[in-house]
């Protein structure tokens, strides 16, 4: 189904004219500000345009699956989520974060989300985290001990699962602490000795599970 783009109202046209008029006013601020705008503003505009296009395409897919886009437009919780996710998306270049934010918007559109307080909290986590935080969350969901390992620390399992973190205990302990402090994993430290099936048990808390569900693409 095609989407009919509404014609601009007189108010929209007036706003556009005002915006165009403001752009003609010489900017006061010196060459430093001008060079900042020259270097930074075009990439930011490109990021925003790409983000809007990707989210829009996903929403069109949802419409084909029967989702009423007009109803979404009238859903304040959805619009708030889109605004929060868009602000976060413009601040990052990491694809794993962009995918997480996009998936969150689509899952919220589908109505498969926690209440608004959790939604705001979890989107804030996505904004704050790095790509490696998300890799640790995936590890916490399903640790995979190496073959033959019957006892050891989660740190050894982590280094086997994420080779990029081998020998970087200071880094991954801090990342894990970030997750623990926010209540997303149920083990404070990666360094305790664990035996048997404990090495492969998931470490996500209920909030952690909710976060992963929010940012995972639905098929």
Secondary structure, DSSP 8 states (H G I E B T S, - for coil): ---------HHHHHHHHHHHHHHTS---SHHHHHHHIIIIIHHHHHHHHHHHHHHHHHHHHHHHTT--HHHHHT-HHHHHHHHHHHHHHHT---HHHHHHHHHHHHHHHTT-S--HHHHHHHHHHHHH--HHHHHHHHHHHS----TT--EEEHHHHHHHH-GGGTT-HHHHHHHHHHHHHTT-BS-S-S-SEEEGGGGGS--B-HHHHHHHHHHS---
